[in-house]
C-alpha cells in the first residue's frame, strides 16, 4: 500500500475485511462501486481533478492474484485503444 494511503475508518470498526481507503497514491477515493476480481472505486485524480475508476488488487504472489493482474493490465491496454464519441479516460494502470 502506498505510504500516502489513508483508511476511512479503523480496521477494528470493520467486519468486512480491511478498512476502505480515502486515498490511494494520487487518487482520492469518493466511494466504493463494487467488487469483482478487484475492489472498484470511484476516485478523483488529485493531479488533474478528473474522475476515474480505480481498481485495487491486493498485493500477493499467489497464482490467482497474478492472473488477476495480467487480466486487469490486458483490459487497461484494450480500453486505451477504444475510440468512441463518449471517451472514457484511463489515466493509469
mmCIF file of the C-alpha atoms, coordinates in Angstrom:
data_MODEL
# 
_entry.id   MODEL 
# 
loop_
_atom_site.group_PDB 
_atom_site.id 
_atom_site.type_symbol 
_atom_site.label_atom_id 
_atom_site.label_alt_id 
_atom_site.label_comp_id 
_atom_site.label_asym_id 
_atom_site.label_entity_id 
_atom_site.label_seq_id 
_atom_site.pdbx_PDB_ins_code 
_atom_site.Cartn_x 
_atom_site.Cartn_y 
_atom_site.Cartn_z 
_atom_site.occupancy 
_atom_site.B_iso_or_equiv 
_atom_site.pdbx_formal_charge 
_atom_site.auth_seq_id 
_atom_site.auth_comp_id 
_atom_site.auth_asym_id 
_atom_site.auth_atom_id 
_atom_site.pdbx_PDB_model_num 
ATOM 1  C CA . UNK A 1 1  ? 0.000   0.000   0.000   1.00 0.00 ? 1  UNK A CA 1 
ATOM 2  C CA . UNK A 1 2  ? 1.469   3.427   -0.881  1.00 0.00 ? 2  UNK A CA 1 
ATOM 3  C CA . UNK A 1 3  ? 2.741   5.479   2.054   1.00 0.00 ? 3  UNK A CA 1 
ATOM 4  C CA . UNK A 1 4  ? 0.142   8.201   1.439   1.00 0.00 ? 4  UNK A CA 1 
ATOM 5  C CA . UNK A 1 5  ? -2.783  5.749   1.581   1.00 0.00 ? 5  UNK A CA 1 
ATOM 6  C CA . UNK A 1 6  ? -5.119  6.545   4.484   1.00 0.00 ? 6  UNK A CA 1 
ATOM 7  C CA . UNK A 1 7  ? -8.000  4.333   5.716   1.00 0.00 ? 7  UNK A CA 1 
ATOM 8  C CA . UNK A 1 8  ? -11.545 5.718   6.001   1.00 0.00 ? 8  UNK A CA 1 
ATOM 9  C CA . UNK A 1 9  ? -12.032 4.037   9.351   1.00 0.00 ? 9  UNK A CA 1 
ATOM 10 C CA . UNK A 1 10 ? -10.018 1.991   11.802  1.00 0.00 ? 10 UNK A CA 1 
ATOM 11 C CA . UNK A 1 11 ? -9.728  -1.730  10.906  1.00 0.00 ? 11 UNK A CA 1 
ATOM 12 C CA . UNK A 1 12 ? -11.349 -2.682  14.225  1.00 0.00 ? 12 UNK A CA 1 
ATOM 13 C CA . UNK A 1 13 ? -14.529 -0.817  13.121  1.00 0.00 ? 13 UNK A CA 1 
ATOM 14 C CA . UNK A 1 14 ? -14.920 -3.107  10.103  1.00 0.00 ? 14 UNK A CA 1 
ATOM 15 C CA . UNK A 1 15 ? -16.281 -6.626  9.955   1.00 0.00 ? 15 UNK A CA 1 
ATOM 16 C CA . UNK A 1 16 ? -15.865 -6.845  6.181   1.00 0.00 ? 16 UNK A CA 1 
ATOM 17 C CA . UNK A 1 17 ? -12.092 -7.029  5.963   1.00 0.00 ? 17 UNK A CA 1 
ATOM 18 C CA . UNK A 1 18 ? -9.629  -4.150  5.795   1.00 0.00 ? 18 UNK A CA 1 
ATOM 19 C CA . UNK A 1 19 ? -10.821 -0.569  6.182   1.00 0.00 ? 19 UNK A CA 1 
ATOM 20 C CA . UNK A 1 20 ? -11.728 1.116   2.891   1.00 0.00 ? 20 UNK A CA 1 
ATOM 21 C CA . UNK A 1 21 ? -9.350  3.775   1.609   1.00 0.00 ? 21 UNK A CA 1 
ATOM 22 C CA . UNK A 1 22 ? -9.673  7.553   1.443   1.00 0.00 ? 22 UNK A CA 1 
ATOM 23 C CA . UNK A 1 23 ? -6.536  7.995   -0.652  1.00 0.00 ? 23 UNK A CA 1 
ATOM 24 C CA . UNK A 1 24 ? -4.522  5.660   -2.789  1.00 0.00 ? 24 UNK A CA 1 
ATOM 25 C CA . UNK A 1 25 ? -1.421  7.335   -4.180  1.00 0.00 ? 25 UNK A CA 1 
ATOM 26 C CA . UNK A 1 26 ? -2.613  10.464  -6.037  1.00 0.00 ? 26 UNK A CA 1 
ATOM 27 C CA . UNK A 1 27 ? -6.235  9.252   -6.044  1.00 0.00 ? 27 UNK A CA 1 
ATOM 28 C CA . UNK A 1 28 ? -8.849  10.482  -3.575  1.00 0.00 ? 28 UNK A CA 1 
ATOM 29 C CA . UNK A 1 29 ? -11.477 7.783   -3.045  1.00 0.00 ? 29 UNK A CA 1 
ATOM 30 C CA . UNK A 1 30 ? -15.043 9.049   -3.344  1.00 0.00 ? 30 UNK A CA 1 
ATOM 31 C CA . UNK A 1 31 ? -16.895 5.758   -2.852  1.00 0.00 ? 31 UNK A CA 1 
ATOM 32 C CA . UNK A 1 32 ? -16.684 2.047   -3.445  1.00 0.00 ? 32 UNK A CA 1 
ATOM 33 C CA . UNK A 1 33 ? -18.533 0.970   -6.571  1.00 0.00 ? 33 UNK A CA 1 
ATOM 34 C CA . UNK A 1 34 ? -18.253 -2.771  -6.107  1.00 0.00 ? 34 UNK A CA 1 
ATOM 35 C CA . UNK A 1 35 ? -16.065 -5.828  -6.072  1.00 0.00 ? 35 UNK A CA 1 
ATOM 36 C CA . UNK A 1 36 ? -15.220 -8.347  -8.743  1.00 0.00 ? 36 UNK A CA 1 
ATOM 37 C CA . UNK A 1 37 ? -11.705 -9.686  -9.172  1.00 0.00 ? 37 UNK A CA 1 
ATOM 38 C CA . UNK A 1 38 ? -10.667 -6.351  -7.628  1.00 0.00 ? 38 UNK A CA 1 
ATOM 39 C CA . UNK A 1 39 ? -12.127 -3.688  -5.359  1.00 0.00 ? 39 UNK A CA 1 
ATOM 40 C CA . UNK A 1 40 ? -13.542 -0.978  -7.625  1.00 0.00 ? 40 UNK A CA 1 
ATOM 41 C CA . UNK A 1 41 ? -13.755 2.655   -6.502  1.00 0.00 ? 41 UNK A CA 1 
ATOM 42 C CA . UNK A 1 42 ? -14.898 5.960   -7.929  1.00 0.00 ? 42 UNK A CA 1 
ATOM 43 C CA . UNK A 1 43 ? -11.924 8.256   -7.376  1.00 0.00 ? 43 UNK A CA 1 
ATOM 44 C CA . UNK A 1 44 ? -10.623 11.707  -8.231  1.00 0.00 ? 44 UNK A CA 1 
ATOM 45 C CA . UNK A 1 45 ? -7.121  12.057  -9.606  1.00 0.00 ? 45 UNK A CA 1 
ATOM 46 C CA . UNK A 1 46 ? -5.701  14.882  -7.476  1.00 0.00 ? 46 UNK A CA 1 
ATOM 47 C CA . UNK A 1 47 ? -3.168  15.760  -10.179 1.00 0.00 ? 47 UNK A CA 1 
ATOM 48 C CA . UNK A 1 48 ? -5.847  16.913  -12.639 1.00 0.00 ? 48 UNK A CA 1 
ATOM 49 C CA . UNK A 1 49 ? -9.184  16.697  -10.724 1.00 0.00 ? 49 UNK A CA 1 
ATOM 50 C CA . UNK A 1 50 ? -10.565 14.102  -13.170 1.00 0.00 ? 50 UNK A CA 1 
ATOM 51 C CA . UNK A 1 51 ? -12.965 11.413  -12.020 1.00 0.00 ? 51 UNK A CA 1 
ATOM 52 C CA . UNK A 1 52 ? -11.777 7.907   -12.704 1.00 0.00 ? 52 UNK A CA 1 
ATOM 53 C CA . UNK A 1 53 ? -12.464 4.312   -11.789 1.00 0.00 ? 53 UNK A CA 1 
ATOM 54 C CA . UNK A 1 54 ? -9.736  2.845   -9.620  1.00 0.00 ? 54 UNK A CA 1 
ATOM 55 C CA . UNK A 1 55 ? -9.304  -0.916  -9.353  1.00 0.00 ? 55 UNK A CA 1 
ATOM 56 C CA . UNK A 1 56 ? -7.269  -2.078  -6.374  1.00 0.00 ? 56 UNK A CA 1 
ATOM 57 C CA . UNK A 1 57 ? -5.679  -5.538  -6.342  1.00 0.00 ? 57 UNK A CA 1 
ATOM 58 C CA . UNK A 1 58 ? -4.229  -6.716  -3.035  1.00 0.00 ? 58 UNK A CA 1 
ATOM 59 C CA . UNK A 1 59 ? -0.515  -7.453  -3.162  1.00 0.00 ? 59 UNK A CA 1 
ATOM 60 C CA . UNK A 1 60 ? 0.188   -11.172 -3.289  1.00 0.00 ? 60 UNK A CA 1 
ATOM 61 C CA . UNK A 1 61 ? 2.414   -13.556 -5.206  1.00 0.00 ? 61 UNK A CA 1 
ATOM 62 C CA . UNK A 1 62 ? -0.179  -16.329 -5.304  1.00 0.00 ? 62 UNK A CA 1 
ATOM 63 C CA . UNK A 1 63 ? -1.102  -17.620 -8.802  1.00 0.00 ? 63 UNK A CA 1 
ATOM 64 C CA . UNK A 1 64 ? -4.705  -16.331 -8.678  1.00 0.00 ? 64 UNK A CA 1 
ATOM 65 C CA . UNK A 1 65 ? -3.643  -12.765 -7.876  1.00 0.00 ? 65 UNK A CA 1 
ATOM 66 C CA . UNK A 1 66 ? -1.017  -12.873 -10.614 1.00 0.00 ? 66 UNK A CA 1 
ATOM 67 C CA . UNK A 1 67 ? -3.703  -13.937 -13.125 1.00 0.00 ? 67 UNK A CA 1 
ATOM 68 C CA . UNK A 1 68 ? -5.938  -11.080 -11.933 1.00 0.00 ? 68 UNK A CA 1 
ATOM 69 C CA . UNK A 1 69 ? -3.084  -8.611  -12.505 1.00 0.00 ? 69 UNK A CA 1 
ATOM 70 C CA . UNK A 1 70 ? -2.487  -9.963  -16.016 1.00 0.00 ? 70 UNK A CA 1 
ATOM 71 C CA . UNK A 1 71 ? -6.210  -9.735  -16.844 1.00 0.00 ? 71 UNK A CA 1 
ATOM 72 C CA . UNK A 1 72 ? -6.549  -6.191  -15.463 1.00 0.00 ? 72 UNK A CA 1 
ATOM 73 C CA . UNK A 1 73 ? -3.463  -4.966  -17.331 1.00 0.00 ? 73 UNK A CA 1 
ATOM 74 C CA . UNK A 1 74 ? -4.761  -6.526  -20.554 1.00 0.00 ? 74 UNK A CA 1 
ATOM 75 C CA . UNK A 1 75 ? -8.152  -4.862  -20.013 1.00 0.00 ? 75 UNK A CA 1 
ATOM 76 C CA . UNK A 1 76 ? -6.482  -1.497  -19.375 1.00 0.00 ? 76 UNK A CA 1 
ATOM 77 C CA . UNK A 1 77 ? -4.460  -1.819  -22.590 1.00 0.00 ? 77 UNK A CA 1 
ATOM 78 C CA . UNK A 1 78 ? -7.633  -2.594  -24.567 1.00 0.00 ? 78 UNK A CA 1 
ATOM 79 C CA . UNK A 1 79 ? -9.512  0.347   -23.026 1.00 0.00 ? 79 UNK A CA 1 
ATOM 80 C CA . UNK A 1 80 ? -6.701  2.720   -24.015 1.00 0.00 ? 80 UNK A CA 1 
ATOM 81 C CA . UNK A 1 81 ? -7.266  1.685   -27.652 1.00 0.00 ? 81 UNK A CA 1 
ATOM 82 C CA . UNK A 1 82 ? -11.023 2.319   -27.619 1.00 0.00 ? 82 UNK A CA 1 
ATOM 83 C CA . UNK A 1 83 ? -12.352 5.157   -29.697 1.00 0.00 ? 83 UNK A CA 1 
ATOM 84 C CA . UNK A 1 84 ? -15.945 6.262   -29.339 1.00 0.00 ? 84 UNK A CA 1 
ATOM 85 C CA . UNK A 1 85 ? -17.917 9.526   -29.299 1.00 0.00 ? 85 UNK A CA 1 
ATOM 86 C CA . UNK A 1 86 ? -18.099 9.403   -25.474 1.00 0.00 ? 86 UNK A CA 1 
ATOM 87 C CA . UNK A 1 87 ? -14.500 8.683   -24.451 1.00 0.00 ? 87 UNK A CA 1 
ATOM 88 C CA . UNK A 1 88 ? -13.666 7.418   -21.007 1.00 0.00 ? 88 UNK A CA 1 
ATOM 89 C CA . UNK A 1 89 ? -10.143 8.254   -19.985 1.00 0.00 ? 89 UNK A CA 1 
ATOM 90 C CA . UNK A 1 90 ? -7.892  5.636   -18.480 1.00 0.00 ? 90 UNK A CA 1 
ATOM 91 C CA . UNK A 1 91 ? -5.263  7.570   -16.604 1.00 0.00 ? 91 UNK A CA 1 
ATOM 92 C CA . UNK A 1 92 ? -3.138  4.831   -15.014 1.00 0.00 ? 92 UNK A CA 1 
ATOM 93 C CA . UNK A 1 93 ? -2.796  1.073   -14.987 1.00 0.00 ? 93 UNK A CA 1 
# 
